């Protein structure tokens, strides 16, 4: 834990943009987590869980929608730990690329969730 705090302090002092990206990713992941938990709808017997070009929307149970909160936890916490490790091993450039990619993945997951909720 001490190493985690030291890494964040070093990033804050040296790379303000990277620190902003870490905070931004954490906030986006938290928003995705709360939004996906609020929209789980466990009382529904059938929900839309996916989309395929050939078969259209696929039905499933509300438990299948637990994928989205799990992804939010992965994006928010584990990707931050991975980013700190990349910073130590590869430097700031690769870490910024990883964090921007994570931001795009979070936004993409949110868009998929929104599209699935439209069809319910």
N, C-alpha and C positions, 0 to 999 in steps of 0.2 A: 504494500500500500504506500509505503514511503517513496518507493521508486516511481509509482504512478504520480504522486503529487510533485515530485521533483521534475519529472518529465513535463508535466503541465506548466509548471513555473518556468522552465526553460523555454518552452514553446511560447508562453505569454511574453517573455522578455525578448526573444529573438524573432519570432514569426507571428505578428499580429493577425495576418490574414488566415493563417492556418488555425490559430486559436478561435477566430470567428467562425471558421468552417466547422470546427469540432462542436462548438456551442450551437450553431445553426442546425447541424445534423441531429444533435441530441434533442433540440426543441421540436424539429420536424418528426422525429421518431416518437416523441412523447405525444404529439398531436395525433399521429397515426394510431398509436396504441389506444388512446382514449376514444377516438372516433370508432375504431374497430370493436372495442369492448362495448360501447354504447349501442352499436348496431348489430350485435350478435343475434338477438331475437330468438332465445331458446324456446319460446312457445310455438314457433312455427314448425310444422311437420316437414315442410320441404322448402328449401331456399336454393337460389342460383349460386353454384359454387365455381363455375368455370365457363369458358367460352371456347368453342372450336369452330373453325371455318366450315367444316363439313357437317358436323352434327348440331351446330347452334349452341344454345345455352344448355349446360348440364345441371341437373337437379341433384341435391344431396341434403344431408341433415345440417342443422345449425352447428354441430360439432366440427364439421369440415371447415367452417369459417374461422376456427381457432388458429388457422394458419396465419392470418393477418396480425393478430396480437403477438404471435411468436416471432414473426418477421420484424415487427416493430422493436421487440426486445433485442433481437440480433443486430438490427441496424443501429439502435441507440447505444447499446452497451458494448457488445462484442466488437463492432466495427471501430469504436473509439479505442479499445485496447489494441486492436490490430494496427490502427493508425499510429499509435504511440510506438509500437514495435517497429513499424516501417520507418518512422522518423529516426529511431536509434540506428537502424541498420543501413537505410538507403538515403536518408536526408529529406530535406523539405520539399523538393520538387515532386518526388514520387508520392509523398504523403498528401500533398495538395491534390494530385491527380486522383488518388484513392478516395479522398474525401468528396471531391466533386462527383466522382462516379457513384459514391454512396448516396449523395443528394439526389442524383437522377434516379437511382433505384428506389429511394423512398417515395419520390414524387410519382414514379411509375406504378408502384404498389398502391398508392392512394387513388390514382386514376382507375386502376383495375377494380378496386373496391367500390368506388363510386359507380362505375358502369354496371357492376353486378347488383348493386342496391337499386339502381334504376329499374331493373327488370323484375323486381319482386312485386 
